[in-house]
Amino acid sequence: MRFLSKYGRFQVTCRRLIVEHYATGTSRVLQEPLEAHFHEGALLPEERELAIATWTFNGGYQEQDEATWVPPDYRIGLFDSELAQLAHGWSDEDRQFVESHLLKVINEDGDPNLILVPRTLIPPPWPRYDEFAGTPNELVQRLLDDGHNFDAVITYEKSAQNRPDVLAALERGEGISEGLVDWDPDEEEVYG
C-alpha cells in the first residue's frame, strides 16, 4: 500500500521500542520498533495530483522569473509499505501491522495529514474475464482472436487474480501477438 503525507519527512511510529535495562549496565531489546518513514520524491503523476487536490500548500518557492511557482513535490511525503518491507527486512505480518496502523490513523483518528493512495485497477478485457472456464492457452487464443492489448491484460491479471499459469501463458502470448514466436507451430516433416 502507498500512503501520502502533507509533510515530506513525516514519521509514524506504529510499534514502539521496548528495552529492558539491567543493573549491570547491559540492556536487552524486547520489542523492535516499526516506523513508517515518509520521504519526498518518487511520486507518480496521479499521486501528485491527489496530494495537490487534497491539501493546500501555503508559501512556496518561485522560479527565477518570480512569477512561476515551484510545484510542492518536495513537500509531499510518500510511504510504500512493500518497499519499506524490503528495505527493513520486515515479515509480512510486520508490513500488515504497519498498514493497518496507518489505516487506523487515517480512519479512526482522522489525521488530515495522511491519505491512502487508492489502488487503480485496469478494467478486465471483458466483463466476465475472471470467470473464464477454459485453459490458459484457450484464454490466450481468445485474447488473440479478439485483438486485446496483452500489456493491459497482463497488468490486470497481476493486480486482480495473479494466477502463475495464466501469467506464463499471457507472457508467451504477448510474443505471439508481436509476431516474435509461433504459437502453435505445425510439425515439420523432414524428407530425406
Long-range contacts (C-beta under 8 A, 24 or more apart in sequence): 1-80, 1-81, 1-82, 1-99, 1-102, 1-116, 1-117, 1-119, 2-47, 2-78, 2-79, 2-80, 2-81, 2-116, 2-117, 3-36, 3-38, 3-78, 3-79, 3-81, 3-102, 3-106, 3-114, 3-115, 3-116, 3-117, 4-38, 4-47, 4-50, 4-51, 4-54, 4-76, 4-77, 4-78, 4-79, 4-114, 4-115, 4-117, 5-38, 5-76, 5-77, 5-78, 5-79, 5-113, 5-114, 6-51, 6-55, 6-57, 6-75, 6-76, 6-77, 6-112, 6-113, 6-114, 7-38, 7-75, 7-77, 7-113, 8-38, 8-39, 8-40, 8-74, 8-75, 8-76, 8-77, 9-37, 9-38, 9-39, 9-40, 9-77, 10-38, 10-77, 10-113, 10-114, 11-35, 11-36, 11-37, 11-38, 12-36, 12-38, 12-101, 12-102, 12-105, 12-114, 14-97, 14-98, 14-101, 14-102, 15-97, 15-101, 34-90, 34-94, 34-97, 34-98, 34-101, 36-79, 36-81, 36-84, 36-98, 36-101, 36-102, 37-79, 37-84, 38-77, 38-78, 38-79, 39-77, 39-78, 39-79, 40-73, 40-74, 40-75, 40-76, 40-77, 40-78, 41-73, 41-74, 41-78, 42-78, 42-80, 43-73, 43-76, 43-78, 46-120, 47-76, 47-78, 47-117, 48-73, 48-76, 50-115, 50-117, 51-76, 51-115, 54-115, 119-159, 121-156, 121-159, 121-160, 122-152, 122-155, 122-156, 122-159, 123-156, 124-156, 124-160, 125-152, 125-153, 125-156, 129-156, 130-160, 130-161, 136-163, 136-165, 136-166, 136-168, 136-169, 136-170, 137-169, 139-166, 139-169, 139-170, 140-169, 140-170, 140-172, 140-173, 140-176, 140-183, 141-183, 143-170, 143-173, 144-173, 144-176, 144-177, 144-183, 150-174, 150-177
